[in-house]
């Protein structure tokens, strides 16, 4: 027997098993943190997360580089849930305003069912890394823009909004949804129509700025 090879193989097996266990425990804590936020709000404490995860309080951050690292993972977890809810609305044909209204309606429906988790996502610090986690390709507004770009794209024109435009648009949508969650001064249908119309006006202006004219009544086919 090649003892050195056997030792190396054993070390690899132990390392793989350790990483697998660590990954599973990280996921367990992320899910627990998301559920604790749902119950207690965005300001949830470590004790509530630890209780949900079934681990000792000092062990919560052993599996993460920092509190911010855990928050980023919860952000991605919540964003994945949101986009899974919203994505089917992007796979339909219709006018641009109708498609956008379907997407916004699905997002508001998810927010109504997970108000504290939505507030948590909206409250995260506005920086490029956080924006990529929230809306680059995992947050629903990123999907709106990606899909709309596919609808409107030609061989000569590429619609690719700058980060600043996305940040402003996301802030507007977040503010509108959170106001509605806090006050419920409109029906779900009314707030959906209002926010969707605002998003459509901005996106139409953006498209026109690069030479793409999209009429309100133009039927767009899903791609």
Secondary structure as GFF3:
##gff-version 3
##sequence-region A 1 223
A	DSSP	alpha_helix	3	40	.	.	.	ID=ss1
A	DSSP	alpha_helix	46	53	.	.	.	ID=ss2
A	DSSP	three_ten_helix	57	63	.	.	.	ID=ss3
A	DSSP	alpha_helix	67	86	.	.	.	ID=ss4
A	DSSP	three_ten_helix	87	90	.	.	.	ID=ss5
A	DSSP	beta_strand	94	95	.	.	.	ID=ss6
A	DSSP	alpha_helix	96	113	.	.	.	ID=ss7
A	DSSP	alpha_helix	115	123	.	.	.	ID=ss8
A	DSSP	alpha_helix	128	131	.	.	.	ID=ss9
A	DSSP	pi_helix	132	136	.	.	.	ID=ss10
A	DSSP	alpha_helix	140	152	.	.	.	ID=ss11
A	DSSP	alpha_helix	163	183	.	.	.	ID=ss12
A	DSSP	alpha_helix	188	209	.	.	.	ID=ss13
A	DSSP	beta_strand	219	220	.	.	.	ID=ss14
###
